[in-house]
Amino acid sequence: MSFQAYLDAVEKKTGLTPRELVAIAGEKGFDSSTAATPIVQWLADDYGLGRGHAMAMVHVITKGPQISAKHVGSGGTHADPTDTLWLDGAATNPHP
């Protein structure tokens, strides 16, 4: 599963785009200095997300949408089309 696919699944499970969840996280005081555990717990408690989906959100909350180019265009199961994750919803993603 690609990183983007995790974020798309988070949107489907929560009804919120990743960008909306990042904004809510900021309102709760979560940022680049926050450890993963409290973010994972919040996402589990409030949205029922499992660890894998929550960890994808931890990345974008603490590090932003940029990911390693390691799998970009690799054609593997973890391949993403770009090294920048789309946070504004699967329906508007220019790289489906």
N, C-alpha and C positions, 0 to 999 in steps of 0.2 A: 504494500500500500504506500503510495507516495505521501509526502508531507502534506501536499495540498489536499489530497483525498481525506486525510485526517481532519483537516479544518472544515472541509465540506460536510463531513459526517457530524462534526460538532454543531454546525449550523442546523443540520436536519434534526439533531437530537434536542437542541435547545430552543430553536426558533429565532435565534439571534445570530447575526453575522459575527465573524471573529472580531471585526473592528468594534462592534457594539460591546462585545465582551471585554475587549481591551479597555474601552472607555469606562465600563462598570468597575473593572479591576482598578483603574486609576482612582476612581471615586472612593474605593475601599482602601486606598493607600498602597496598593501593590505596584511595584515599579522594578527597575533594573537591580535594585539592591535587595529585593525580596527573595528568600529561599523558595524552593519548589514546594515544600510540604504545605505551607499555609494556602497556597494557591490551589494545589490539588485538592485539599480538604474543602475549600470553598466551592470549587466546581463540582465536587461529589455531593456535598450537602445541598447546594442550591439548584443544581441542574442534573444530578444523577450521572455525571460523566465518570467513566472508568479511568484508570491510570494512564493508559496510552493516549487517549483523546485529551485528557487534562495536561499531559506533558507536552503535547503539541501546542496547547494554549500557553503553557508556562514559557515556552520559547518565545512566542510572539509578544507576550506581556513583558518579559524581562530583556529580550534582545532585539525585538522588532521583527519585521517581515523578511529580512535578508537571511538566506540559508547558504550552506556550503554548495559550491558548484559541482561537488563530487559526483552526484547522480544526474545532473542536468543533461538531458539528451542521451543518457546511457542506454535507454531501451529496456532496462531491467525493471523489476517489479516495484522498485522504490524510486523510479525515475520521475523527476518533475520537469516541466517544459522550460522553466526559468528559475533563476536563483533568488527571485523575489516572490514571496507568497502573496496571493490575492486575498485581501481581508474584507472585501465589500460584498460578499455573497456569491454563491456558485452561479446563480442565474446571470450575473453580469460579468463573469470572468472572461476576459478576452483570450485566454489560453485554456479552453476546456479539455 
